[in-house]
Amino acid sequence: MRTFSIITFVSSGVSLAAGATEPAPANGTAPKDAAAPQCGVDGWGRTTIYKTYTGNNLGLCEELCLADSLCESYSDDKRGVTGNCYLYKTPVKDTPYSDYPNWAMYDRQCALDKRPKGNKLCEVPGWGRRTIYKTFAGENLSLCEERCIVDPECKSYSDDKRGAGGNCYLYKTSVENTPYADYPNWAMYDRQCALDKRPTGKKLCEVPGWGRRTIYKTFAGENLGLCEERCLADPDCKSYSDDKRGASGNCYLYKTAVEDTPYADYPNWAMYDRQCAIDKRPSGDLLCGVPGWGRRTIYKTFAGVNLAGCKTRCLADPECKSYSDDERGVSGNCYLYKTAVKDTPYAPYPNWAMYDRNCGEKPPGAGEGEKCGKDGNNAKCAEGLCCSKDSVCGKTESQCGVGCQKDFGTCLPGSGPGERCGTQGNNAKCLPSLCCSQYGYCGTTPGHCGTGCQPAFGNCTTGSGPGERCGPQGGNLKCATGLCCSQYGYCGSSDKNCGTGCQPDFGNCTIGSGPGERCGPEGNNLKCATGLCCSQYGYCGSSDKNCGTGCQPDFGKCTPGSGPGERCGPEGNNRKCATGLCCSQYGYCGSSDKNCGLGCQPDFGNCTTGSGPGERCGPEGNNMKCATGLCCSQYGYCGSSDKNCGTGCLPDFGKCN
C-alpha cells in the first residue's frame, strides 16, 4: 500500500534515518520482571534496533512487525502521527530502552491482540489487513457497503472514509473481532452500519445516493422528470431516485419515504420524497419557455399541434393561463392549463416547454367572445374558433352550428381529446379519427373506442395511442392509424416500435423515426417519419438544426426554413425563415413588429410592416401601423373589436369606424 525505506543496523554504532531527531542517551533498561505483552512502554530501544522504516505511523509499524518473522517488538510515535518505525528482535522486557517524547514500545502480541470495542462499530480508523477475505479494487465506500450487504458471509468492511475510490475489503468477523491497524483516511464498519444508514428529515429532496436494497419498481432509461411522474402516478410510491443531472438513467421507486429508506451513495444519483415532485414549481411572474410540462393539471389536450398552434388555442380560450408543447416547433401534443406557469406543478420533459398566456404575440384573428363577421367589421376569428350567427367568436355548439358564418371562422367543428361529445355533450361530434366513449368523452383509447362507443358522434375503430398496449400483450388491441405495435406490445412510431419484432397484425411496421429520435448512420440507418429532417448528428425534427447544414437527404426531408424564434440571416448561417415569417435585424424569425419592422432582412423572409391583433401600434408602439383591416386603439393595441375601432381609435395608424 506504500513503499518503505529501510535502514538495517549491523552494530551498536547506529546511524539515524534521514530526518530523524537524535534522542536522549540511554538511561535504563526495560522492566525485566514485567509480564508480557508490554504495550505502550514510554521510550525506544535505540541501541538494539535492527530495522528502521521512515515516515510511518504506529498502525503501519504494527503491520511491519507482524509481517517480519524476526520482529518481537516495535516502537513509534504513540500519538499515531507519522514518525520512524523501529523493529527489534527482542521483546520489550529484554530490550534496553531510553525515554523519548511521545514514543512508545510494544510487544508483537500487542498488535495481534489489538481490537476495537463495541457491538456496532462504524468508522473505526484503520483496516484489518490480516483477515481480509475479499478485495474489490477502485470502489468507493458506498459500493463497498453494497458489497458487504449482498454477501451473507460479510460481517464488516473497510474503505476510504472520504468516499473516494479506493480498495474495498470484506471481513468474516465483526469490527470488534477483527485485528486491525491504523491507515490514513481508511475506516472499518460493521455490516449493521450499512443496513441502518438513513437520511433524516420529513421532506427530503435530492439526497445523494439511492436505496438499492428496497427498490420495488425500476424504469430503465428515464430522466428525473419522467421518474417524478412515475412516482406520482403510483399510489404506493413514497420516494424515488434517478440521475439528478436530468440525464436518462434508471428510475427507481420505493414504498418508503427517504428517511425510512436504507441508502448508499452513488455518483450523480439522488433520492426524493414524493412531496418534492408535488411541490415542484417554476418561479417568476411571466415565464416563457420553462423546460418541462405540467402533466398533472392539464385540462385540455390537442393532439398533433405545434407550438404556434398551441399558443393560438390558449389565447382563444379565456380559461387558459398557460400552455406547453414541443419547443422546437414540431407537431406534438398541445396542453392547456388553468394556472400560470409559476402555479403549475411541472416535470422536465425532453424538448418540451411551458409558456404563460401572454408570452409573445397574439395570433391573428378575434379571440373568444370578441366580435366577428357581418356585425363585427368583417373580422375573422382566430384559428379554431367559430363566428356565430350573432357575430361572436367561440366554439360552443350554438356558435358553431346553425347560423355559423363560415367565411369568418370554423364551422361544424369536432371535439378534441378529453372534450365532451355525444348525448352527454350536447350532441357534439368528435374530431376525425377520435372516438366518442359511452360516457361522452373524445379520445383514442380502448375505453373510448371499445364497449359503448357512440358511432353517431365519432369513430369507433379501436386503436391504442402512443405508449398504450397492443397485440397479445394488450388484449389483442390494434394501434391507432400510423402507429406500430412493438414486440413488447406498446404502440409508437420509433424504431423500437416499428423495427425488430414489430407485430404487423396490430399496427403499422414501416420504420420511421419521430421527432428527437435517431436516424441515418448514427441511428441504424433509420429514416425519419414523413415531413421530418435527419440532422447531421442523426436526430429527426423540423427545426433549422435538423433541416439545414448537414441535413441528410437520404434519411428524411431537407427543406430549409427557420421557425418562430429560430435563427436566420447572416447571424443564422444565412438561413431563411419559414413562409410568412420575417427575419429581424438581430437574426430571429417571427411575425411581430420587432421581426418585420425596422431592420427586417428581406433576403431572408417576409418584411411586410404591420402589427397584428394584440400587438402595439401608434405612439405607444414605436409609431407602428396595424396590419391591413385592423384598428389602432387609443391605448395603442391593434384589433378589430369596438374597443379598437371605436372611441379614441387612432386613424393615422390603422382603420377606424
N, C-alpha and C positions, 0 to 999 in steps of 0.2 A: 504493500500500500504506500510505502515511501522508501527511498534509498538511504541507507545508513552509512555513516562514516565511522570506521572502526580504527582504534589505536590499541594495539596489544602491548602489554607491559611485560618485559622479559627480565627485569631486575628491580631492585628496590629504588634504583635511580629513575624515578618516573618523570616523563616529560608530559606536560599537560596538553590536552587537545586545544586546537586553535580557539582563542576567545575565552578559554576557561579562566576563572579567577583563582589565584593561589590561596588555598585555605590556611587556617592557622596550623601550627605544628601539632603533631600527635600529642595527646595529653592523657592517654589512658587506653584501656582495653575494654572490649565488650564484657558484660556481666556473664561470667562463665557458669554461674550457678542458675541462670535463668532458664526456665523451661521453654523448649521450642514449641511453636514457632515464635520468633521475635518479630513484631510488626510495628514499624514506626519508631525505632530507636533513634533519637536525635544524633546526627553526625554522619560521618562517612569513613570508610576504611581505606584511606589514601594509600597506605604502603603495600596493600595486597591486591590492588585492582589488577585484573588480567584482561579486561576488555572495556573500552570506552566507546559510547555512541553519542555523538554530539547532537545537540538540538532536539532532544526527545523528552516528552513529558512522562510522568510517572506511569500512566497507563501503558504506553508503548514500552517502557522499561520492563514492566511486568512481563509483557509478551516476549521480549528479547531473552529474558531469563528462562522462561518456560520453554522457549524454542531451543535452548542450549543445554545439552545433557550434562555439561560440567558445572553449570551455574547452580550454586547453593544459596546465594543471597544477592541482593542488589541494592542500590541507593540512587535517589534522585530528589528533586525538589518536591517536598511533600504537599505543596500548595497546588500541584497539578500544572504549574506553568512550565514552559519549555526550558529545560536545562540540559546538563550532561547526565547520561545514564551510565552507571558503573556496575560491572558484574564481578562477583567474587566466587572463588572455588571452595570457600568455607562458609558454614552457617554463621549467622550474626554472632552467636556466643563465642565462636572461635576466631573472630576477626578483630584485630587491633583497630581501634577507631579513634576519631577526634571529632570534637564539636564543629559544626559548620552551620551558619544561619539558614534556617528553613529546609535543611537537608535531613533526610532520614534513611535508615537502613531497614530492609525487610528480608525475612527468610523466604525461600522459594515457595514454601507452603502457604504463605500469606496470599500470594497471587492465586494459588489453586483454590483456596477457601473463600475468595472474595465473592460476595453475593450482595445484591440489593435486598431490602426487606419490604414486605408488603404483599397483600393478596391481589391487588390490581395496580400494577405499576405502569405509568405512562410517561414517556420522555425521560428515562433514566440515561444520563450521559454515558456513552460508550457503546461497545458491541461485544458479543460473545463469540469471539473469533474461533475458539477451540471446539465449539459444539455445533457449528453451522451444518445443516444437512441439505439445504438448497440455496443456490445463489442465482439471482436474476440481475444481469448486468444492465446498467444505464436506466434504471427505473426510479421514479420519484416516490416519495413517502406514500402518496395516495395509492399508487399502483401496488406498492408493497403491502399496504393494508388489505387490498383486494386479494393478493396472492395468498396471504395467510388465511383469510376468511374462507376461501374456496378449498383450502387444503385441510382435511379433518385432522391431520397429524400436527399441524402447526399450533403451537401454544404461545409463541411470541415471535417478534420480528424486529429488525433494526434497519435504519436507513438514514440518509442525511436529513436532519430535522428541519432544515431550512426549506425543504420542498424541492430542492434541486435534484436533477437526475444523477443518482449515484448507483451503488450496488445494493440490492435488496437481499437481506439474509433472513432465512427462516430457521426456527429452532423448535425442537420437540419438547422443550421444557419451558415453564413459565419464567418470567424475568428473575424472580427471586431464587429460582433453582438453576440459573444459568451463570456459570463463571464468566466474568466479563472484564473488559479492560477499557479505560478511557480512550476516546478517539475524537479529535476536533470535529465539532458540528454533527457528530453521529449520536443517535439515541436509540434506546430499546423500549419496546412497547408490548404489553401483554395483549393477547388476542382480543380480550374484552374491551380494550381501549378503542379498537376499530368498531366493534359491534355497538358500543354505546355512543359513538360520535354523532352529535346532533348540533344543528344551528339553534339559536334561541330567538324568540320573538313571535308575535301573534300574526303579523303580516310581513312576510319576508319576500323581497323581490331582488333577484339577481345575486343569490348566494352562490359563490363559486363552487362548482362541483356537480355531482349527480348521485342519485340514490340507486345505484346499480342493483342492489340486492332485493329491492321491493317494487321493481317495475311490474306493472300488470298489463300495460299495453305499449307497443312500440310501433311508430310510423316512420318508415325509412325515407330519407331524402327530403325532409320537410323543414322549412325555415321556422324561426321563432314565432312569426305571425301566425302561420298555419297551426303551430303547436298550441298556441293560445286558444285558437278556435276549437281544436280537438278537445281540449280540456273543458271548455265552456259548454260544448255540446254533449258532454258525458256527465250525467248526474253523480257518478261515483268518483269522478276526478277531484281531488283536493289540492293537487300541486302537479307541476310539470317541469321538465328541463329540456334544454336544447342549446345549440351554439348561440351564445349571447351576441355574437357579431352580426347575426342576421343571415349568415350563410346557411345553405341547405345541409342539414345533418340528420341525425336521428332524433325524433321527438319521443320522449318517454313520459308516460302518465303514471301517477301514484294515487293510491287511495287514502293517503295520509297527508296532513299539512307538512310544510317544510320542516317545522320544528320537531315533528314526530317521525321524520324520515332519516334513517341511518344513511350517511352520505360519504362520499370520497371526493377529494379534489380531482379535477380533470381540466387540462388546458382549454381555455376559451368556452367552457361549458358553465351553465348556471341554472339554478333552481328557482322556481317562482310559485308562490301560493296562488290559488285560483283567483283570489280577490285582486291580485295585481293586474290580471287581464281585464277584469270587470271595471276597474277604476282607471284604466289607461285612457288618457285624453291628450290631444294636442293642446297647445296654448296660443292665444292671440285673438284679436278682435276680428280681423279679416284674413282668412287663411286661404291660400291658393296653391294647389299642388302639394299638399301634405301626403307623403308616401303612405299607401295603405287604403283600407276601406272599412266602413262601419257595418260589417255584416249583420250584427245582431239587432240593428234598429232600422233596417231597410223597410220602407213602406210601399215602394213601387219599384218594379224592375222592368226594363225594356231591353229585350234581347237583340244583339247584333247592331247596336247603335254606337257610333264613335263619339269622341269627347265633345265635339262641336254640337252634335245632335243631342247629347245628354244635357248640355247647357241649355239648349232650346227647351227641352222637356221641363227642366227645373223652372226656368223663367216663365213658362206657360202655366205653371201650377202654383197657385197662391199659398199652398201649404208647404211647398218645398223651400227649405232653408239652406240645403247643401246637397251636393251630388258627387258621385265618383264614377270613374271609367278608366279605360286604358289611356295613360298619359301620352303614349306615342301617337295617338290619333287613329289607331286601327280600330276596327269594329269589335267591340266586346259587349259586355252587359253594362247597361246604364242603371245605376242605383240612386234613388232619391231618398232624402231624409227630411224629417220634420224638425230637426235641430241643426243649429250652426255647427261647423266643424269642431269648434272648441268644446261643444257639449255632446259630441258623438263618440261613444266608445269605439275604438278602432283597432285594427290589427294590420301590420305590414303585409303587403302582397306584391309580388314582382310586377313592376311596370304600371301599377295602379296608383291613382292619386285622388285626393278629396279636395273639393272646391266649395267655398261659400257661394251662395246665390249671386252675390254682387261682384264676383271676380270677372274681370274682363268686360267685354262689350255685350250689350243686349242684342239678341238676334233680330233680324228684320221681321217686321210684322207686328200687329197689335197683339197684346197679351190677353190672357183670360180675363173676361169682364170688361175689356175695352171695346169701343165702337168699331164697326167694320161695315163693309158693303154699302148698299144704296143709301142708308141713313147715317153712314159713318165716313163721309167724304171718300167713298170707294176704297178705303184702306183694306188691305188684306190681313188675315190673321196669321200669327206665327205658325211655323210648321207643326202639323199635327192637330191644330185647332179648327173647329168648325165655326162658320159665320151663320148664326141662327136667323130665323125669319124676322127676329126683332133687331137684327144688325148688332148682335153682341157675340164676341168670340168666346168659345167654350168647347166642351167635349161631352156634355150630357146627352142623353137620348133625345131630349126635346130640342136641343140645339143642333144636333147632327142628323135629325130625322126629317119629318115633314117640314117643308119650307126652308130647309138649309140652302144657303146661297153658295153654290159650288164654284162660282167664279172668284170667291173671296176666301176660300178655305177648304178644308177637307170635309167631305160628306160621307155618310154611310161608313163610319169607322168600325173598327172591331176592338174589343177589349184586349189589353195586353196581359202578360203573365201575372197571375195573382189578382187581377181585377175581376169584377163581378160579371156574370153572364147568365143567360137562360131565364127561367121563370123567377128565380130569386134575384136577378139583376136587371129588372125592368125589360126583360126580353132582349138584352143586348147580346150581340154576337161576338165571338172571339175573333182575333186576327187570324188570317190564313195560317194553317198548319198547327194552330193551337186547339186544344180540346176543352169543352165545357163540362166540368165534373158534375156529378149528381148533386153536389152541394152549391153549384153555381159559381165556380171559380175557374178562370182560364189557366191552362198550363200544358205540359207535355209528359208528365209522369204517368205511370200506370194508374195512379189514383185519379187522374183527370180523364185519361183516355180509355180506361177499362170499364169495370162494372158501373152502370148507372150513367155513363157518359151521355150527354144530350146532343144527338146528331143534328138537331134543328138549329143549334147555336154554335156549331164549330165542328172540327174534325174529330173523328172517333177511332182513328187508327192508332193502336198502341205503339208507342215509341219512346224509349228511355232517353233522357237527356245526358249531357256530358257528365261523367263521373258516376252515373247511375248504373244499376245492374242490368245484365242482359244474358242471353244464352241459357244453357242448362244450369249455370250457377245463379241465374236471376229469374227463375221461374219461366224460362223459355221466352222471355220478352225480347222484342227486337229494339234496335236503336232507332232514334229519330232519323229522318232523312239526312244522308250525308255523313252520318257518324259510323264508326267502326266498332265492332264488339271484340274486345281483346281476348286472348287465350284464357285470361282470368275472369272474364265476364263483366267487364266495365266498358261503357260507351265513351268514345272520344275520337279525336282526329289526329293524334300524334302517332309516331312510328310504333310506339308501344301498343297502341290500339289497332293500327291498320297493318302492321308488319307481321313478323313471325307469330304463328298461332292464331291470327285473326279468324273469326268464325263467320264465313260468308253467308250462312243461313240466317244470321241475326243482325246483319248490317252491311255497310259498305266495307270493302277491303282494298280500296285504292289508296296507296300511300300518298300522303300529302301533309307536310308538317304545318302546324298552325303558328300563330304569332308567338315569337320568342322561342320557338322550338328549333332544333338543329336541322341543317340542310347542307348539301354539297359534300365535297370530300371530307370535311370535318364532321359531317353528320351521316356517315354511311351512305353517301351519295343519294340521300333522300331529296325529293323535290318539295317545294313549298306548295301549300294549297293555292287554288286558283286566286289570282289577283295579288298574291304576296311576292315580295322580292327576297332573294337569298343574298345576304350581305357578304362582304369579303371575308368575314370571320365565321360564316356558316350559321347565321341566325335568320329566321324568316320574319318579315314585317313589312310595313309600308312607309316607313319614315325615310328621310334622305340618307340616313346611315345604312339602311337596307338597300335602297334602290339607286343610290348614287355611286360614288367612286368605289370601284372594286366589286360592284354587284355582279353576281354570277348568273348570266342569262340561261345557262343550261339547266338551272335548278329553280327557276322562277322568273317572274316579271322583272324588268329593269327599266321602268319608265320613271324618269326623274320628276321631281315636283315636291318642294317642301311644304309641309302642312303648317297650320297656325302655330306660331311661337317657335318654329324651326328656322335655321339659318338660311340665308340667301345672299346673292350678290358677291362682291369681292371678299366680304368678310365670311362668306359661307361657301368657299370653293366654287364660286360662280354658279351656284345652284339657282334655278328659277323656282318661283312659288307655284303651288298648285293653281289650277284655273280659278280666276276670280279673286285671288289674294294679291295684296300689294307687298312689295319689298321695301321696308323702311330704310331711312338713311343710315341706320345702325345695323342693317342686315338681318332683320327678322320679318317673317311673313305674318300677315294678318289683314284685317279689314277695317280697322279703326282709323281715325284721322291721323294718329301717330304713324301708322303704316302707309296710308295712302296720300297724306298731305305733304307738308314741307319736307324736301329731301328724298321723297319717294323715288326709287330707281326703276324707271320704265323698262329698262332692258331685262329686268328680272321678275316682272309681274305687272299687274294692273296698277294704274295710278290715277283713277278717277276720284277726284276730291269730293267729299260729301259725307257728312256724319250720318250714321244710321240711327234707327229708333233707339232712344235712351242715351245716345251719345251727346256730347257737349256741342254747343253752337253759339254764335253771337259773341259779344264782348267777354262773357264769362267762359267762352270756349275758344280762345285764341282767334276770334273772328271767323271761325269755320262756318261754312254754309251747310245746310242739311241736304241730304240726297234728294233727288227729284221726287216731288209729290209730298214731301214731309214739311211740317211746320216747326219753326223755332219758337219755343215758349218764352214768356217774359223772364223765366228763370234760367234760360239757356240750355234747354234739352229738346232734341228732335223727336217728333212723333206725329201721329195723325188724329189724336183724340181732341176733344173740345178744350182740354187744358193746354194743349199745344197750339191749336189753331184759332182759339177764341181770344178773350180779353188779354191784352198785353203781348200778343203774338208779334214777333219781330220780322217785318216783311223784307228787310234787307238780307235776311239770312235763310229764307225759305218761304214756303207757301203760307198764306193766311186767308181765313174765311172772310 
